[in-house]
Amino acid sequence: MLDFDGTIAHLQPEVDWAGGRRVLEPYLRSAGAPADLFVEIPQGNLPLYDAYRARLAANGAISRAAAAVLRRASEIIEDLELAGVDRAQPIAGAHELISQLRAEGAKVAIVTANSSRTVARWFKVNRAPAPDAIIGRDTMLALKPSPATVIRALETFSVRPIQAAFAGDTEADLIAAREAGVRFYGVAMSAASRERLAAAGARKVFDSPAALANHLRRSTPARHRGTK
């Protein structure tokens, strides 16, 4: 399992997140989101979406009407992502890592807070090896650091946590992997991000997908490949 933004692609700098908040927040207010939500989450789009989703799910299943609001909120964020995704460059070795995993018989899932449509668009535009599954925000599951999307990926392929690993660039990725019981590989370009991952307990941290691919080639016996 691989995170997307910051692990496989440089999406973050290509998206007008501030402009999106000016669309998302008025929509949620008009849909009845409580005022204190915006005090709790004064900045950001994904944190605001996920905090509202958590409130709606706090008392059990999300109602049909609430689900429609969440779906529209996700679509607003998706519009932002799609406006920038064609400019998002691959991180060094991203294509090669996925190709290597596929060649070794592994199933590859992208597990992300971005929408599956955004991720699918990126793979198409970049002619990158397509993943076997994309578990994104549009599942309406809790976003990382919740393990929900990681667990959904395990269920998709009917594999046990011991048979899987997750690579990501943030502490949220690490926590989600840990709580789902799967191995974690940190993949972060900046030294500060790598230091944060190490401080949070990540044992293996790399500066690029290429470096992770090299590590896997060196450390995985051929007879055991296909279980990542």
DRENTORTI-156532 format. One record per residue: residue number from 0; x, y, z of N, C-alpha, C, O in turn. Coordinates in steps of 0.05 Angstrom, whole numbers, padded with zeros to 5 digits, always signed. Layout:
<nodes>
    n    n.c1    n.c2    n.c3   ca.c1   ca.c2   ca.c3    c.c1    c.c2    c.c3    o.c1    o.c2    o.c3
  NUM       X       Y       Z       X       Y       Z       X       Y       Z       X       Y       Z
...
</nodes>
This chain:
<nodes>
    n    n.c1    n.c2    n.c3   ca.c1   ca.c2   ca.c3    c.c1    c.c2    c.c3    o.c1    o.c2    o.c3
    0  +00017  -00024  +00000  +00000  +00000  +00000  +00018  +00025  +00000  +00038  +00026  +00014
    1  +00009  +00044  -00016  +00025  +00069  -00019  +00007  +00093  -00015  -00015  +00094  -00025
    2  +00017  +00113  +00001  +00004  +00138  +00001  +00009  +00152  -00026  +00026  +00143  -00041
    3  -00007  +00173  -00032  -00004  +00186  -00058  +00011  +00212  -00056  +00035  +00213  -00064
    4  -00001  +00233  -00046  +00011  +00259  -00045  +00034  +00260  -00026  +00031  +00255  -00002
    5  +00058  +00267  -00036  +00082  +00268  -00019  +00098  +00242  -00019  +00120  +00242  -00010
    6  +00085  +00221  -00029  +00099  +00195  -00030  +00104  +00186  -00059  +00125  +00177  -00066
    7  +00083  +00190  -00075  +00085  +00182  -00104  +00085  +00207  -00122  +00099  +00207  -00142
    8  +00071  +00228  -00114  +00068  +00251  -00131  +00069  +00277  -00115  +00063  +00277  -00091
    9  +00078  +00299  -00128  +00079  +00325  -00116  +00053  +00340  -00121  +00052  +00359  -00137
   10  +00031  +00332  -00108  +00005  +00345  -00113  +00002  +00371  -00096  -00009  +00391  -00106
   11  +00011  +00370  -00072  +00006  +00392  -00053  +00011  +00420  -00064  -00006  +00437  -00062
   12  +00035  +00424  -00076  +00041  +00452  -00085  +00025  +00461  -00109  +00025  +00484  -00117
   13  +00011  +00442  -00122  -00004  +00449  -00147  -00033  +00455  -00142  -00048  +00460  -00161
   14  -00042  +00454  -00117  -00070  +00457  -00110  -00075  +00483  -00095  -00060  +00490  -00077
   15  -00095  +00498  -00102  -00103  +00523  -00089  -00120  +00516  -00064  -00144  +00520  -00064
   16  -00106  +00507  -00044  -00121  +00498  -00020  -00134  +00522  -00006  -00157  +00519  +00004
   17  -00121  +00545  -00005  -00133  +00568  +00008  -00158  +00577  -00006  -00178  +00583  +00006
   18  -00157  +00577  -00033  -00181  +00584  -00048  -00203  +00564  -00044  -00227  +00572  -00044
   19  -00196  +00540  -00041  -00216  +00519  -00037  -00231  +00522  -00011  -00255  +00517  -00009
   20  -00217  +00530  +00010  -00229  +00534  +00036  -00251  +00556  +00033  -00271  +00555  +00047
   21  -00247  +00575  +00016  -00267  +00596  +00012  -00292  +00587  -00002  -00312  +00601  -00003
   22  -00290  +00563  -00013  -00314  +00550  -00025  -00326  +00529  -00006  -00350  +00528  -00003
   23  -00308  +00513  +00005  -00317  +00491  +00022  -00331  +00501  +00048  -00352  +00491  +00055
   24  -00319  +00520  +00061  -00331  +00529  +00087  -00359  +00541  +00083  -00377  +00534  +00099
   25  -00363  +00559  +00064  -00390  +00569  +00061  -00410  +00547  +00054  -00434  +00549  +00062
   26  -00401  +00527  +00038  -00420  +00506  +00032  -00428  +00491  +00057  -00452  +00485  +00061
   27  -00409  +00484  +00074  -00415  +00468  +00098  -00432  +00485  +00117  -00450  +00474  +00130
   28  -00427  +00511  +00119  -00443  +00528  +00136  -00472  +00528  +00126  -00491  +00526  +00141
   29  -00475  +00530  +00099  -00502  +00531  +00088  -00517  +00504  +00091  -00541  +00503  +00092
   30  -00501  +00482  +00094  -00513  +00456  +00097  -00519  +00449  +00126  -00529  +00427  +00133
   31  -00512  +00468  +00145  -00519  +00464  +00172  -00497  +00455  +00191  -00502  +00448  +00214
   32  -00472  +00456  +00181  -00449  +00449  +00199  -00448  +00469  +00222  -00451  +00493  +00217
   33  -00442  +00460  +00246  -00442  +00478  +00269  -00419  +00498  +00268  -00398  +00492  +00258
   34  -00424  +00522  +00279  -00404  +00543  +00278  -00378  +00536  +00292  -00356  +00544  +00284
   35  -00380  +00520  +00314  -00355  +00513  +00329  -00337  +00495  +00313  -00313  +00493  +00320
   36  -00347  +00482  +00292  -00330  +00465  +00275  -00308  +00482  +00262  -00286  +00473  +00260
   37  -00315  +00506  +00254  -00296  +00523  +00240  -00277  +00537  +00259  -00256  +00546  +00250
   38  -00284  +00538  +00284  -00266  +00547  +00304  -00246  +00525  +00310  -00222  +00529  +00314
   39  -00256  +00500  +00312  -00239  +00477  +00317  -00219  +00473  +00294  -00196  +00466  +00299
   40  -00228  +00476  +00270  -00211  +00472  +00246  -00211  +00498  +00230  -00225  +00501  +00211
   41  -00194  +00517  +00238  -00194  +00543  +00225  -00181  +00544  +00198  -00186  +00562  +00182
   42  -00165  +00524  +00191  -00151  +00523  +00166  -00153  +00495  +00154  -00157  +00475  +00169
   43  -00150  +00493  +00128  -00148  +00467  +00115  -00175  +00458  +00104  -00196  +00466  +00114
   44  -00174  +00441  +00085  -00198  +00429  +00073  -00202  +00400  +00081  -00224  +00393  +00090
   45  -00182  +00384  +00079  -00184  +00356  +00087  -00189  +00353  +00117  -00206  +00337  +00125
   46  -00175  +00369  +00134  -00181  +00367  +00163  -00210  +00375  +00169  -00223  +00363  +00186
   47  -00220  +00396  +00155  -00247  +00405  +00159  -00267  +00383  +00151  -00286  +00377  +00165
   48  -00263  +00372  +00127  -00280  +00351  +00117  -00281  +00327  +00137  -00302  +00317  +00144
   49  -00257  +00319  +00146  -00256  +00295  +00163  -00267  +00300  +00191  -00280  +00282  +00202
   50  -00263  +00324  +00201  -00275  +00331  +00227  -00306  +00331  +00226  -00319  +00321  +00244
   51  -00316  +00341  +00204  -00345  +00341  +00201  -00356  +00313  +00197  -00376  +00305  +00209
   52  -00341  +00297  +00181  -00349  +00269  +00178  -00350  +00254  +00205  -00368  +00238  +00210
   53  -00330  +00259  +00222  -00329  +00246  +00248  -00352  +00254  +00265  -00363  +00238  +00279
   54  -00360  +00279  +00264  -00383  +00288  +00280  -00409  +00275  +00270  -00425  +00266  +00286
   55  -00412  +00273  +00244  -00436  +00261  +00233  -00437  +00231  +00240  -00459  +00220  +00242
   56  -00414  +00218  +00242  -00413  +00189  +00248  -00412  +00183  +00278  -00412  +00160  +00285
   57  -00411  +00204  +00294  -00407  +00199  +00323  -00428  +00183  +00336  -00423  +00168  +00355
   58  -00453  +00185  +00327  -00475  +00170  +00339  -00484  +00146  +00323  -00506  +00137  +00326
   59  -00466  +00136  +00306  -00473  +00112  +00290  -00472  +00118  +00260  -00455  +00134  +00251
   60  -00488  +00105  +00245  -00488  +00107  +00216  -00495  +00136  +00207  -00511  +00149  +00220
   61  -00481  +00144  +00186  -00487  +00171  +00175  -00513  +00170  +00159  -00516  +00152  +00142
   62  -00531  +00188  +00164  -00556  +00188  +00150  -00552  +00194  +00120  -00531  +00203  +00111
   63  -00573  +00188  +00105  -00571  +00192  +00076  -00567  +00221  +00069  -00551  +00228  +00051
   64  -00581  +00239  +00083  -00578  +00267  +00078  -00550  +00277  +00085  -00539  +00293  +00070
   65  -00540  +00268  +00108  -00513  +00276  +00116  -00492  +00265  +00096  -00473  +00278  +00090
   66  -00497  +00241  +00087  -00478  +00229  +00067  -00477  +00245  +00042  -00456  +00248  +00029
   67  -00500  +00256  +00034  -00501  +00273  +00010  -00485  +00298  +00014  -00471  +00307  -00005
   68  -00486  +00310  +00038  -00470  +00334  +00044  -00440  +00327  +00042  -00425  +00342  +00031
   69  -00433  +00305  +00055  -00405  +00296  +00054  -00395  +00291  +00026  -00373  +00299  +00019
   70  -00412  +00279  +00011  -00405  +00273  -00017  -00399  +00298  -00033  -00380  +00300  -00048
   71  -00417  +00318  -00029  -00413  +00344  -00042  -00388  +00358  -00032  -00373  +00370  -00048
   72  -00383  +00357  -00006  -00358  +00369  +00005  -00334  +00356  -00007  -00314  +00370  -00014
   73  -00334  +00329  -00010  -00312  +00315  -00022  -00308  +00324  -00051  -00286  +00326  -00061
   74  -00330  +00328  -00065  -00329  +00336  -00093  -00317  +00364  -00096  -00302  +00370  -00115
   75  -00323  +00382  -00077  -00311  +00408  -00077  -00280  +00406  -00075  -00265  +00420  -00089
   76  -00271  +00389  -00057  -00242  +00385  -00054  -00231  +00372  -00079  -00209  +00378  -00088
   77  -00246  +00353  -00090  -00237  +00339  -00114  -00233  +00359  -00137  -00214  +00356  -00152
   78  -00251  +00378  -00140  -00248  +00399  -00161  -00221  +00413  -00158  -00208  +00419  -00178
   79  -00213  +00419  -00133  -00187  +00432  -00128  -00164  +00414  -00137  -00146  +00422  -00151
   80  -00166  +00388  -00129  -00145  +00369  -00136  -00143  +00366  -00166  -00121  +00366  -00177
   81  -00165  +00363  -00180  -00165  +00359  -00209  -00154  +00383  -00223  -00142  +00380  -00245
   82  -00158  +00407  -00212  -00147  +00431  -00225  -00117  +00432  -00225  -00105  +00446  -00242
   83  -00104  +00417  -00207  -00075  +00417  -00205  -00061  +00391  -00211  -00037  +00390  -00215
   84  -00077  +00370  -00213  -00064  +00343  -00215  -00048  +00339  -00240  -00028  +00325  -00240
   85  -00055  +00352  -00262  -00040  +00348  -00287  -00012  +00360  -00285  +00005  +00353  -00300
   86  -00008  +00378  -00266  +00019  +00391  -00263  +00035  +00376  -00242  +00059  +00382  -00239
   87  +00023  +00358  -00227  +00037  +00344  -00205  +00058  +00325  -00216  +00051  +00306  -00231
   88  +00083  +00330  -00209  +00105  +00313  -00219  +00109  +00288  -00202  +00104  +00288  -00178
   89  +00117  +00266  -00215  +00124  +00242  -00200  +00148  +00247  -00181  +00166  +00262  -00189
   90  +00148  +00235  -00158  +00171  +00235  -00141  +00191  +00214  -00151  +00183  +00193  -00161
   91  +00216  +00220  -00148  +00237  +00204  -00161  +00234  +00174  -00154  +00234  +00166  -00130
   92  +00231  +00158  -00175  +00229  +00129  -00171  +00201  +00118  -00167  +00198  +00094  -00162
   93  +00181  +00136  -00168  +00153  +00127  -00163  +00145  +00106  -00182  +00134  +00085  -00175
   94  +00149  +00111  -00208  +00141  +00091  -00229  +00156  +00065  -00225  +00144  +00043  -00227
   95  +00182  +00068  -00219  +00199  +00044  -00217  +00190  +00027  -00193  +00190  +00002  -00194
   96  +00183  +00040  -00171  +00175  +00025  -00147  +00150  +00009  -00153  +00148  -00015  -00146
   97  +00130  +00021  -00165  +00105  +00007  -00171  +00110  -00015  -00191  +00099  -00037  -00188
   98  +00126  -00010  -00211  +00133  -00031  -00231  +00147  -00054  -00218  +00141  -00077  -00224
   99  +00165  -00048  -00200  +00180  -00069  -00186  +00161  -00086  -00169  +00162  -00111  -00170
  100  +00143  -00073  -00154  +00124  -00088  -00138  +00106  -00106  -00155  +00101  -00129  -00148
  101  +00097  -00095  -00177  +00079  -00110  -00194  +00094  -00134  -00206  +00083  -00156  -00209
  102  +00119  -00129  -00214  +00135  -00151  -00226  +00140  -00173  -00207  +00144  -00196  -00215
  103  +00141  -00167  -00181  +00146  -00187  -00160  +00120  -00201  -00152  +00121  -00218  -00134
  104  +00098  -00194  -00164  +00073  -00207  -00159  +00057  -00195  -00137  +00036  -00206  -00129
  105  +00065  -00171  -00128  +00050  -00158  -00106  +00025  -00143  -00118  +00025  -00135  -00140
  106  +00005  -00141  -00101  -00018  -00124  -00107  -00012  -00097  -00096  -00001  -00094  -00074
  107  -00018  -00076  -00111  -00011  -00049  -00103  -00037  -00033  -00100  -00053  -00031  -00118
  108  -00040  -00021  -00076  -00063  -00004  -00071  -00053  +00024  -00063  -00034  +00026  -00048
  109  -00065  +00044  -00074  -00060  +00072  -00065  -00081  +00078  -00043  -00105  +00075  -00048
  110  -00071  +00085  -00020  -00088  +00091  +00003  -00084  +00120  +00010  -00062  +00128  +00019
  111  -00104  +00137  +00005  -00100  +00165  +00005  -00124  +00181  +00015  -00146  +00172  +00015
  112  -00118  +00206  +00024  -00139  +00225  +00031  -00150  +00239  +00006  -00170  +00253  +00008
  113  -00136  +00237  -00016  -00145  +00248  -00041  -00168  +00231  -00053  -00172  +00209  -00044
  114  -00181  +00241  -00073  -00203  +00226  -00085  -00191  +00205  -00104  -00170  +00209  -00116
  115  -00205  +00183  -00107  -00196  +00162  -00126  -00195  +00173  -00154  -00178  +00165  -00170
  116  -00213  +00191  -00161  -00214  +00202  -00188  -00189  +00218  -00193  -00177  +00217  -00215
  117  -00180  +00234  -00173  -00156  +00250  -00176  -00132  +00232  -00181  -00116  +00237  -00198
  118  -00130  +00211  -00165  -00107  +00192  -00167  -00107  +00178  -00194  -00087  +00176  -00207
  119  -00131  +00168  -00202  -00133  +00154  -00228  -00125  +00173  -00251  -00112  +00164  -00270
  120  -00133  +00199  -00249  -00125  +00218  -00269  -00095  +00221  -00270  -00083  +00222  -00292
  121  -00082  +00223  -00247  -00053  +00226  -00247  -00039  +00202  -00260  -00020  +00206  -00276
  122  -00048  +00178  -00254  -00035  +00155  -00266  -00039  +00155  -00296  -00021  +00147  -00311
  123  -00062  +00163  -00305  -00067  +00164  -00334  -00049  +00184  -00348  -00037  +00179  -00368
  124  -00049  +00209  -00337  -00033  +00230  -00349  -00003  +00224  -00349  +00011  +00230  -00369
  125  +00006  +00211  -00328  +00035  +00205  -00326  +00042  +00178  -00338  +00066  +00170  -00338
  126  +00023  +00164  -00349  +00027  +00137  -00361  +00043  +00119  -00342  +00061  +00105  -00350
  127  +00036  +00121  -00317  +00049  +00105  -00296  +00035  +00078  -00293  +00012  +00076  -00300
  128  +00050  +00058  -00283  +00037  +00032  -00279  +00013  +00035  -00260  +00016  +00045  -00238
  129  -00010  +00026  -00269  -00034  +00031  -00253  -00035  +00013  -00228  -00027  -00010  -00230
  130  -00044  +00023  -00206  -00048  +00007  -00182  -00071  -00012  -00186  -00088  -00009  -00203
  131  -00072  -00033  -00169  -00094  -00052  -00170  -00119  -00041  -00157  -00141  -00049  -00163
  132  -00116  -00021  -00139  -00139  -00009  -00125  -00131  +00018  -00115  -00107  +00024  -00110
  133  -00151  +00036  -00114  -00147  +00062  -00102  -00168  +00065  -00080  -00192  +00065  -00085
  134  -00158  +00068  -00056  -00176  +00072  -00033  -00173  +00101  -00025  -00154  +00109  -00011
  135  -00193  +00118  -00033  -00191  +00146  -00029  -00212  +00158  -00011  -00228  +00143  +00001
  136  -00213  +00184  -00011  -00232  +00198  +00006  -00261  +00192  -00001  -00278  +00192  +00016
  137  -00266  +00186  -00026  -00293  +00181  -00035  -00305  +00154  -00025  -00328  +00148  -00030
  138  -00289  +00139  -00010  -00300  +00116  +00004  -00318  +00126  +00028  -00334  +00111  +00038
  139  -00313  +00151  +00035  -00327  +00164  +00058  -00319  +00151  +00085  -00333  +00154  +00105
  140  -00296  +00137  +00085  -00285  +00127  +00110  -00269  +00149  +00123  -00262  +00169  +00111
  141  -00263  +00145  +00149  -00247  +00164  +00164  -00219  +00165  +00150  -00208  +00145  +00142
  142  -00208  +00189  +00148  -00182  +00193  +00136  -00160  +00185  +00156  -00164  +00185  +00180
  143  -00136  +00180  +00146  -00113  +00175  +00164  -00109  +00200  +00182  -00112  +00222  +00172
  144  -00103  +00196  +00208  -00090  +00173  +00220  -00108  +00150  +00228  -00099  +00130  +00238
  145  -00134  +00152  +00223  -00151  +00128  +00226  -00141  +00106  +00208  -00132  +00111  +00186
  146  -00142  +00081  +00217  -00133  +00059  +00201  -00154  +00049  +00181  -00150  +00030  +00167
  147  -00177  +00063  +00180  -00200  +00053  +00165  -00194  +00048  +00135  -00202  +00027  +00125
  148  -00180  +00066  +00122  -00174  +00062  +00093  -00153  +00040  +00089  -00154  +00026  +00069
  149  -00135  +00038  +00108  -00115  +00017  +00106  -00129  -00010  +00109  -00123  -00029  +00094
  150  -00147  -00012  +00128  -00162  -00037  +00133  -00179  -00043  +00108  -00181  -00067  +00101
  151  -00191  -00023  +00096  -00207  -00028  +00072  -00189  -00040  +00049  -00198  -00058  +00035
  152  -00164  -00030  +00047  -00146  -00042  +00027  -00140  -00071  +00033  -00140  -00087  +00015
  153  -00135  -00077  +00058  -00131  -00105  +00066  -00155  -00123  +00058  -00152  -00145  +00048
  154  -00178  -00112  +00064  -00203  -00127  +00058  -00206  -00131  +00028  -00216  -00151  +00019
  155  -00199  -00110  +00013  -00202  -00111  -00016  -00187  -00135  -00028  -00196  -00148  -00047
  156  -00163  -00140  -00017  -00147  -00162  -00028  -00147  -00187  -00011  -00133  -00207  -00016
  157  -00164  -00187  +00010  -00166  -00210  +00028  -00139  -00219  +00038  -00133  -00243  +00037
  158  -00123  -00200  +00048  -00097  -00207  +00060  -00097  -00199  +00089  -00111  -00181  +00098
  159  -00079  -00213  +00104  -00076  -00207  +00132  -00055  -00184  +00135  -00039  -00180  +00118
  160  -00057  -00170  +00157  -00037  -00148  +00161  -00008  -00156  +00159  +00008  -00141  +00148
  161  -00002  -00181  +00168  +00026  -00190  +00166  +00035  -00193  +00138  +00059  -00194  +00133
  162  +00017  -00195  +00119  +00024  -00199  +00091  +00026  -00172  +00076  +00031  -00172  +00052
  163  +00023  -00150  +00090  +00022  -00124  +00076  +00041  -00104  +00089  +00051  -00108  +00111
  164  +00046  -00083  +00074  +00062  -00061  +00084  +00051  -00035  +00072  +00037  -00035  +00051
  165  +00056  -00013  +00085  +00046  +00013  +00077  +00069  +00033  +00077  +00084  +00034  +00096
  166  +00072  +00048  +00055  +00092  +00069  +00053  +00079  +00096  +00051  +00061  +00100  +00035
  167  +00088  +00115  +00068  +00077  +00141  +00068  +00096  +00162  +00079  +00118  +00155  +00088
  168  +00088  +00187  +00078  +00107  +00209  +00084  +00100  +00224  +00110  +00114  +00243  +00116
  169  +00079  +00217  +00124  +00070  +00232  +00147  +00066  +00215  +00172  +00064  +00190  +00170
  170  +00065  +00228  +00195  +00059  +00214  +00219  +00032  +00201  +00218  +00027  +00180  +00230
  171  +00013  +00214  +00204  -00014  +00202  +00201  -00013  +00175  +00187  -00027  +00157  +00194
  172  +00005  +00173  +00166  +00008  +00148  +00152  +00020  +00127  +00171  +00011  +00104  +00171
  173  +00039  +00135  +00187  +00052  +00116  +00206  +00032  +00106  +00226  +00030  +00082  +00232
  174  +00016  +00124  +00237  -00004  +00116  +00258  -00025  +00097  +00245  -00032  +00077  +00258
  175  -00034  +00104  +00221  -00054  +00087  +00208  -00043  +00059  +00204  -00057  +00039  +00208
  176  -00018  +00057  +00194  -00006  +00031  +00190  -00003  +00016  +00216  -00009  -00008  +00218
  177  +00006  +00030  +00236  +00010  +00017  +00263  -00016  +00006  +00274  -00017  -00017  +00284
  178  -00037  +00022  +00272  -00062  +00013  +00284  -00075  -00009  +00267  -00091  -00025  +00278
  179  -00068  -00010  +00241  -00079  -00032  +00225  -00061  -00057  +00227  -00069  -00078  +00217
  180  -00038  -00055  +00240  -00021  -00078  +00244  -00003  -00085  +00221  +00005  -00108  +00218
  181  +00002  -00065  +00203  +00019  -00071  +00180  +00046  -00057  +00183  +00049  -00037  +00197
  182  +00066  -00068  +00169  +00093  -00055  +00169  +00091  -00028  +00156  +00074  -00023  +00139
  183  +00109  -00010  +00164  +00110  +00017  +00153  +00137  +00024  +00143  +00157  +00018  +00156
  184  +00138  +00036  +00120  +00162  +00048  +00108  +00157  +00078  +00105  +00138  +00086  +00092
  185  +00175  +00094  +00116  +00173  +00123  +00112  +00186  +00130  +00086  +00208  +00121  +00080
  186  +00172  +00146  +00070  +00184  +00156  +00045  +00178  +00186  +00044  +00156  +00195  +00038
  187  +00198  +00203  +00050  +00194  +00231  +00052  +00219  +00246  +00040  +00241  +00239  +00047
  188  +00214  +00265  +00024  +00236  +00279  +00010  +00251  +00298  +00029  +00276  +00299  +00028
  189  +00237  +00312  +00047  +00251  +00331  +00064  +00263  +00318  +00089  +00252  +00299  +00100
  190  +00286  +00329  +00097  +00299  +00318  +00120  +00282  +00322  +00145  +00281  +00305  +00163
  191  +00268  +00344  +00146  +00250  +00349  +00169  +00228  +00329  +00171  +00222  +00319  +00193
  192  +00216  +00321  +00149  +00195  +00301  +00149  +00206  +00274  +00157  +00194  +00259  +00172
  193  +00230  +00267  +00148  +00242  +00242  +00155  +00249  +00241  +00185  +00246  +00221  +00198
  194  +00258  +00264  +00196  +00263  +00265  +00224  +00238  +00262  +00241  +00238  +00249  +00262
  195  +00216  +00274  +00232  +00191  +00271  +00246  +00181  +00243  +00246  +00171  +00233  +00266
  196  +00184  +00229  +00224  +00176  +00201  +00222  +00193  +00184  +00241  +00182  +00167  +00255
  197  +00219  +00189  +00241  +00236  +00173  +00258  +00230  +00179  +00287  +00230  +00160  +00304
  198  +00224  +00204  +00294  +00218  +00211  +00322  +00191  +00198  +00330  +00187  +00192  +00354
  199  +00173  +00194  +00311  +00147  +00182  +00317  +00149  +00151  +00319  +00130  +00138  +00326
  200  +00173  +00140  +00312  +00176  +00111  +00315  +00180  +00096  +00289  +00182  +00071  +00290
  201  +00181  +00109  +00266  +00186  +00095  +00241  +00214  +00084  +00241  +00234  +00098  +00246
  202  +00217  +00058  +00236  +00243  +00045  +00237  +00258  +00047  +00211  +00283  +00047  +00211
  203  +00244  +00048  +00188  +00257  +00049  +00162  +00245  +00073  +00147  +00222  +00073  +00140
  204  +00262  +00093  +00142  +00254  +00117  +00129  +00273  +00123  +00105  +00297  +00121  +00108
  205  +00261  +00130  +00082  +00276  +00134  +00058  +00270  +00161  +00046  +00249  +00173  +00052
  206  +00288  +00171  +00029  +00285  +00198  +00018  +00270  +00198  -00009  +00266  +00219  -00020
  207  +00263  +00175  -00019  +00249  +00173  -00045  +00238  +00145  -00049  +00247  +00126  -00036
  208  +00218  +00143  -00067  +00209  +00116  -00075  +00232  +00099  -00087  +00233  +00075  -00083
  209  +00250  +00113  -00100  +00273  +00098  -00112  +00290  +00085  -00090  +00298  +00062  -00093
  210  +00294  +00100  -00068  +00310  +00088  -00046  +00296  +00065  -00033  +00308  +00045  -00026
  211  +00269  +00067  -00031  +00254  +00045  -00020  +00255  +00021  -00039  +00259  -00002  -00029
  212  +00253  +00025  -00065  +00255  +00003  -00084  +00282  -00011  -00082  +00283  -00035  -00082
  213  +00303  +00004  -00079  +00330  -00008  -00076  +00331  -00024  -00050  +00342  -00046  -00050
  214  +00320  -00014  -00029  +00320  -00029  -00003  +00305  -00055  -00006  +00314  -00076  +00003
  215  +00282  -00054  -00019  +00266  -00079  -00023  +00280  -00099  -00040  +00278  -00123  -00035
  216  +00294  -00090  -00061  +00309  -00108  -00078  +00331  -00122  -00062  +00335  -00146  -00066
  217  +00344  -00107  -00044  +00366  -00119  -00029  +00356  -00138  -00007  +00370  -00157  +00000
  218  +00333  -00131  +00005  +00325  -00145  +00030  +00305  -00167  +00026  +00300  -00182  +00045
  219  +00292  -00169  +00003  +00270  -00188  -00001  +00280  -00211  -00018  +00284  -00208  -00042
  220  +00282  -00235  -00006  +00290  -00259  -00021  +00269  -00264  -00043  +00245  -00259  -00039
  221  +00278  -00273  -00066  +00261  -00277  -00089  +00237  -00295  -00082  +00215  -00291  -00092
  222  +00241  -00316  -00066  +00220  -00335  -00060  +00198  -00322  -00043  +00176  -00333  -00041
  223  +00204  -00299  -00030  +00185  -00286  -00013  +00171  -00263  -00026  +00153  -00250  -00014
  224  +00179  -00256  -00050  +00168  -00233  -00063  +00139  -00239  -00071  +00131  -00261  -00075
  225  +00124  -00217  -00072  +00095  -00220  -00078  +00078  -00219  -00053  +00054  -00222  -00054
  226  +00091  -00215  -00030  +00075  -00214  -00005  +00076  -00186  +00008  +00067  -00183  +00030
  227  +00086  -00166  -00007  +00087  -00139  +00004  +00060  -00126  +00004  +00057  -00103  +00012
</nodes>
